[in-house]
Amino acid sequence: MNWGTKMNETPTLVLALLAGVLLGSVFFGGLWWTILKGVSSKRPAVWFLSSMVLRATIAVAGLFFVSHGDWRRLLVCLLGFLLARIVVMRLTRAPVEKGNQTIEGGRP
């Protein structure tokens, strides 16, 4: 592999990373939304099961499509997926109460 080939792969890997972030945002954002809807539903099992199937199908199909058989693209896409998990967890964290103070994100 020469320098020109490596330079041509960089935009593809960046797009794979962005696709992974998008897939992870849909997956973990959908999980957060499902929890909000499911806990107040009369039939939470339907919410959680259908959400799991839909989110898993989107994630696996997206990873398969983005990787296109290349392990590097799959790895970078998975990295983006995990980055999205971290971001969604931080954005959806409930404030923790300590005494009379509310502490954002569990930090004093």
C-alpha positions in Angstrom: 0.0 0.0 0.0 1.5 3.3 -1.0 0.9 6.9 0.2 -1.7 7.7 -2.5 -3.8 4.7 -1.4 -3.7 5.7 2.2 -4.7 9.2 1.4 -7.7 8.0 -0.6 -8.9 5.8 2.4 -9.0 8.7 4.8 -12.2 10.3 3.6 -13.9 6.9 3.6 -12.8 6.2 7.2 -14.0 9.7 8.3 -17.4 9.0 6.7 -17.4 5.6 8.4 -16.8 7.3 11.7 -19.6 9.8 11.1 -21.9 6.9 10.1 -21.1 5.1 13.3 -21.9 8.2 15.4 -25.2 8.5 13.5 -26.0 4.8 14.0 -25.0 5.0 17.7 -27.1 8.1 18.2 -30.2 6.4 16.7 -29.6 3.2 18.8 -28.9 4.8 22.2 -31.2 7.8 21.6 -33.9 5.3 20.7 -33.2 3.3 23.9 -33.6 6.5 26.0 -36.8 7.4 24.2 -38.1 3.8 24.7 -37.4 3.9 28.4 -39.3 7.2 28.7 -42.3 5.8 26.9 -42.1 2.2 28.2 -42.2 3.0 31.9 -45.4 4.9 31.6 -47.1 2.5 29.2 -49.7 -0.1 30.0 -47.8 -2.6 27.9 -44.1 -1.9 28.4 -43.0 -5.3 27.1 -44.3 -4.4 23.6 -42.4 -1.1 23.7 -39.1 -2.7 24.9 -39.2 -5.7 22.6 -40.2 -3.9 19.4 -37.7 -1.1 20.1 -34.9 -3.7 20.7 -35.7 -5.4 17.4 -35.9 -2.2 15.4 -32.8 -0.6 16.9 -30.7 -3.8 16.5 -31.9 -4.2 12.9 -31.0 -0.6 12.1 -27.6 -0.9 13.8 -26.6 -4.2 12.2 -27.8 -3.3 8.8 -26.0 0.1 9.0 -22.7 -1.5 10.2 -23.0 -4.1 7.4 -23.7 -1.4 4.8 -20.9 1.0 6.0 -18.2 -1.7 6.4 -18.8 -3.1 2.8 -16.6 -6.0 3.8 -13.6 -3.9 5.0 -12.6 -4.6 8.6 -11.1 -1.1 8.9 -14.3 0.6 8.1 -16.2 -1.7 10.4 -13.8 -0.9 13.2 -14.0 2.9 12.7 -17.8 2.7 12.4 -17.9 0.8 15.7 -15.7 3.4 17.3 -18.2 6.1 16.2 -21.0 4.0 17.6 -19.3 3.8 21.0 -18.5 7.6 20.9 -22.2 8.2 20.4 -23.0 6.0 23.4 -20.8 8.2 25.6 -22.4 11.4 24.2 -26.0 10.2 24.6 -25.2 8.9 28.2 -23.9 12.4 29.1 -26.8 14.2 27.5 -29.5 12.1 29.1 -28.0 11.7 32.6 -30.6 12.7 35.3 -29.5 15.2 37.8 -28.5 13.8 41.2 -29.9 15.4 44.3 -27.6 15.9 47.3 -29.3 17.5 50.3 -30.9 20.7 49.0 -28.6 21.0 46.0 -29.1 19.5 42.6 -25.9 18.3 41.1 -25.8 17.9 37.3 -24.2 14.7 36.0 -23.5 13.3 39.5 -20.6 15.8 40.1 -20.5 18.2 43.0 
